[in-house]
Amino acid sequence: MTDFSQIRPFHDSEVSEILAYIKDNPTIHQLLQFGFPNLSEEEQMQILLSCRKIRDFQSKIMYPIIKNAINKSVTQFSDDGFELLNPSQAYLFISNHRDIILDTSFLNVLLYEKGFKMTASAMGSNLVNTPFLLAFAKLNRNFIIHRGLPPRETLQKSQIVSKFIARCLIEKNRSVWIAQREGRTKDGDDRTQQGVIKMLSMNCPKSTSLMNYFKQLHIVPMAISYELDPTDILKIPALLAQHHGVEYVKQENEDYNNIVQGFVGQKGCVHISVGKPLYEELDIIAQEEEHSNRQIQALVELLDERIHSQYKLFPTNYIAYDILTESDRFSDKYTEKELRQFERRIENRSNSEGNISRKKFLEMYANPVINKLKL
């Protein structure tokens, strides 16, 4: 038996005890106030403590909180592709990654409303560095990917995560969400890291071909698109450091500030697109590539292609492309008013280092257009 204790979400039998442990935390009170503004503190606490299972916590607590975040910060929330999926089947959603909390939370809102089971979702250990945050994440069915470990330990932990994901999907019939790369895409150029697919492959039995094993995971490419990224200005320092070839060191509380800003900041329209599960495509990869490393690379390229094609472009993307390329190629995709609004956003948010900062800001919004044009 593999010991999943260091990475797994809580079991249902642990929920009551954990809720009693976190109920007095100020952050819980703020979240309950946000999700249930019309209820008294006593009534909010009653709902929280009535949760007996993870599903109760996700549906009674997290669902109203995220719905309220959508109502307050999203002008239009849309989706496509769910009609291609079977509600009684578990899927591995491999997704681009823009917002620490909301990418997977928005997906779970849609799954819940459409009668699917909500996911177990991957989360980096760097984001749960206090006992409260760790407890809260595990209550929300997050499993932990350990970051910053020595190579040997990283390998051991990756094998455990690989086995845990397979157990969720194949044995427990529980869908899983995982980002296509470690950390968020800061420059808008969504790319699948080979390491993520290699990690998923670690649990493949010797008796099974790799692509047949991946078919058992029911891989679904997912693209989430934000018209406006509320954390765009917070991503600029890391992009500037990368540009100058220096190591970027995060500020204290930087991840927490990103979570808060992402949660409350205005996002404009948000769209989630899920693709058709990859089955025939994996058969083709198996026929065309013999070596497992070449198969993994082919799957990486396929995921990139699907995620780029499913990504929904908004006026902000077209405007950024036209300004960046000094053209009017997509001028029919936006109005004069939208152009002026976006130009104001650039002026307000990218003046820390003049032209380089401005260019990085524009690339963040223009790269999804560039990726679509390459398809």
LINDAUR-V98050 format. One record per backbone hydrogen bond with DSSP energy under -0.5 kcal/mol. CO is the residue of the C=O (numbers start at 0). NH is the residue of the N-H. If there is no record, write none. Layout:
CO NH
CO NH
//
This chain:
1 3
3 6
3 7
6 143
10 13
10 14
11 14
13 17
14 18
15 19
16 20
17 21
18 22
21 24
24 27
24 28
25 29
26 30
27 31
28 32
29 33
30 34
31 35
35 38
39 43
40 44
41 45
42 46
43 47
44 48
45 49
47 50
52 56
53 57
54 58
55 59
55 60
56 60
56 61
57 62
60 64
61 65
62 66
63 67
64 68
65 69
66 70
67 71
68 72
69 73
72 266
72 267
75 77
75 269
77 271
79 273
80 83
81 84
84 86
85 88
86 116
90 92
90 175
91 93
91 219
92 94
92 177
93 221
94 179
96 184
98 102
100 104
101 105
102 106
103 107
104 108
105 109
106 110
107 111
108 112
109 113
110 115
111 114
119 176
120 142
122 144
123 126
124 127
129 133
130 134
131 135
132 136
133 137
134 138
135 139
136 139
136 141
137 9
137 140
140 120
142 122
143 145
144 124
149 153
150 154
151 155
152 156
153 157
154 158
155 159
156 160
157 161
158 162
159 163
160 164
161 165
162 166
163 167
164 168
165 169
165 170
166 170
166 171
167 173
174 119
175 92
176 121
177 94
179 192
183 185
187 189
192 195
192 196
193 197
194 198
195 199
196 200
197 201
198 201
199 202
200 203
204 207
208 212
209 213
210 214
211 215
212 215
212 216
213 216
213 218
214 217
216 91
217 91
218 277
219 93
220 274
221 95
222 272
224 270
227 229
228 231
230 234
231 234
231 235
232 235
234 238
235 239
236 240
237 241
238 242
239 243
240 245
241 244
246 248
247 249
250 253
252 256
253 257
254 258
255 259
256 260
257 261
258 262
259 263
260 264
266 226
266 227
267 74
267 75
268 226
269 77
270 224
271 79
272 222
276 278
278 281
278 282
279 283
280 284
281 285
282 286
283 287
284 288
290 294
291 295
292 296
293 297
294 298
295 299
296 300
297 301
298 302
299 303
300 304
301 305
302 306
303 307
304 308
305 309
306 310
310 312
313 316
313 317
314 318
315 319
316 320
317 321
318 322
319 323
320 324
321 325
321 326
322 325
327 330
329 332
330 333
334 338
335 339
336 340
337 341
338 342
339 343
340 344
341 345
342 346
343 347
344 348
345 349
350 353
352 355
352 356
353 357
354 358
355 359
356 360
357 361
358 362
359 363
360 364
361 364
361 365
362 366
365 368
365 369
366 370
367 371
368 372
369 373
370 374
371 374
//
